[in-house]
Protein backbone atom coordinates (compact mmCIF):
# COMPACT_ATOMS: atom_id res chain seq x y z
CA UNK A 1 0.00 0.00 0.00
CA UNK A 2 2.81 2.39 0.89
CA UNK A 3 4.55 1.67 -2.41
CA UNK A 4 1.41 2.60 -4.35
CA UNK A 5 1.01 5.84 -2.41
CA UNK A 6 4.63 6.78 -3.11
CA UNK A 7 4.39 5.89 -6.80
CA UNK A 8 1.13 7.80 -7.29
CA UNK A 9 2.58 10.81 -5.47
CA UNK A 10 5.68 10.76 -7.67
CA UNK A 11 3.55 10.44 -10.80
CA UNK A 12 1.51 13.49 -9.78
CA UNK A 13 4.65 15.49 -9.02
CA UNK A 14 6.15 14.46 -12.38
CA UNK A 15 2.99 15.21 -14.41
CA UNK A 16 2.11 18.54 -12.76
CA UNK A 17 4.56 20.72 -14.79
CA UNK A 18 3.43 19.12 -18.05
CA UNK A 19 -0.25 19.67 -17.28
CA UNK A 20 0.42 23.22 -16.06
CA UNK A 21 2.25 24.03 -19.30
CA UNK A 22 -0.63 22.69 -21.38
CA UNK A 23 -3.15 24.64 -19.26
CA UNK A 24 -1.14 27.85 -19.66
CA UNK A 25 -0.85 27.35 -23.42
CA UNK A 26 -4.64 27.29 -23.72
CA UNK A 27 -5.05 30.64 -22.00
CA UNK A 28 -5.17 33.85 -24.04
CA UNK A 29 -2.11 36.06 -23.60
CA UNK A 30 -4.26 38.95 -22.38
CA UNK A 31 -5.60 36.92 -19.46
CA UNK A 32 -2.13 35.72 -18.51
CA UNK A 33 -0.49 39.14 -18.71
CA UNK A 34 -3.31 40.88 -16.85
CA UNK A 35 -4.10 38.35 -14.13
CA UNK A 36 -0.82 36.43 -13.92
CA UNK A 37 -0.08 32.77 -14.44
CA UNK A 38 -1.81 31.59 -11.27
CA UNK A 39 -5.39 32.66 -11.89
CA UNK A 40 -8.57 31.31 -13.38
CA UNK A 41 -9.04 32.16 -17.06
CA UNK A 42 -12.12 33.77 -18.56
CA UNK A 43 -12.02 31.16 -21.34
CA UNK A 44 -9.66 28.58 -22.86
CA UNK A 45 -8.94 28.23 -26.57
CA UNK A 46 -6.42 26.91 -29.08
CA UNK A 47 -5.60 30.31 -30.62
CA UNK A 48 -1.99 30.17 -29.41
CA UNK A 49 -1.48 26.91 -31.30
CA UNK A 50 -3.00 28.33 -34.49
CA UNK A 51 -0.82 31.45 -34.23
CA UNK A 52 2.33 29.35 -33.73
CA UNK A 53 1.39 27.12 -36.67
CA UNK A 54 0.95 30.13 -38.96
CA UNK A 55 3.96 32.10 -37.71
CA UNK A 56 6.35 29.17 -38.10
CA UNK A 57 5.10 28.34 -41.61
CA UNK A 58 4.93 24.68 -40.64
CA UNK A 59 2.73 23.57 -43.57
CA UNK A 60 5.45 24.68 -46.00
CA UNK A 61 8.11 22.73 -44.10
CA UNK A 62 5.91 19.63 -44.01
CA UNK A 63 5.46 19.83 -47.78
CA UNK A 64 9.20 20.25 -48.29
CA UNK A 65 9.95 17.07 -46.41
C-alpha positions as CSV (number, residue, x, y, z in Angstrom):
1,X,0.0,0.0,0.0
2,X,2.8,2.4,0.9
3,X,4.5,1.7,-2.4
4,X,1.4,2.6,-4.3
5,X,1.0,5.8,-2.4
6,X,4.6,6.8,-3.1
7,X,4.4,5.9,-6.8
8,X,1.1,7.8,-7.3
9,X,2.6,10.8,-5.5
10,X,5.7,10.8,-7.7
11,X,3.6,10.4,-10.8
12,X,1.5,13.5,-9.8
13,X,4.7,15.5,-9.0
14,X,6.1,14.5,-12.4
15,X,3.0,15.2,-14.4
16,X,2.1,18.5,-12.8
17,X,4.6,20.7,-14.8
18,X,3.4,19.1,-18.1
19,X,-0.2,19.7,-17.3
20,X,0.4,23.2,-16.1
21,X,2.3,24.0,-19.3
22,X,-0.6,22.7,-21.4
23,X,-3.1,24.6,-19.3
24,X,-1.1,27.8,-19.7
25,X,-0.8,27.3,-23.4
26,X,-4.6,27.3,-23.7
27,X,-5.1,30.6,-22.0
28,X,-5.2,33.8,-24.0
29,X,-2.1,36.1,-23.6
30,X,-4.3,39.0,-22.4
31,X,-5.6,36.9,-19.5
32,X,-2.1,35.7,-18.5
33,X,-0.5,39.1,-18.7
34,X,-3.3,40.9,-16.9
35,X,-4.1,38.3,-14.1
36,X,-0.8,36.4,-13.9
37,X,-0.1,32.8,-14.4
38,X,-1.8,31.6,-11.3
39,X,-5.4,32.7,-11.9
40,X,-8.6,31.3,-13.4
41,X,-9.0,32.2,-17.1
42,X,-12.1,33.8,-18.6
43,X,-12.0,31.2,-21.3
44,X,-9.7,28.6,-22.9
45,X,-8.9,28.2,-26.6
46,X,-6.4,26.9,-29.1
47,X,-5.6,30.3,-30.6
48,X,-2.0,30.2,-29.4
49,X,-1.5,26.9,-31.3
50,X,-3.0,28.3,-34.5
51,X,-0.8,31.4,-34.2
52,X,2.3,29.4,-33.7
53,X,1.4,27.1,-36.7
54,X,1.0,30.1,-39.0
55,X,4.0,32.1,-37.7
56,X,6.4,29.2,-38.1
57,X,5.1,28.3,-41.6
58,X,4.9,24.7,-40.6
59,X,2.7,23.6,-43.6
60,X,5.5,24.7,-46.0
61,X,8.1,22.7,-44.1
62,X,5.9,19.6,-44.0
63,X,5.5,19.8,-47.8
64,X,9.2,20.3,-48.3
65,X,9.9,17.1,-46.4
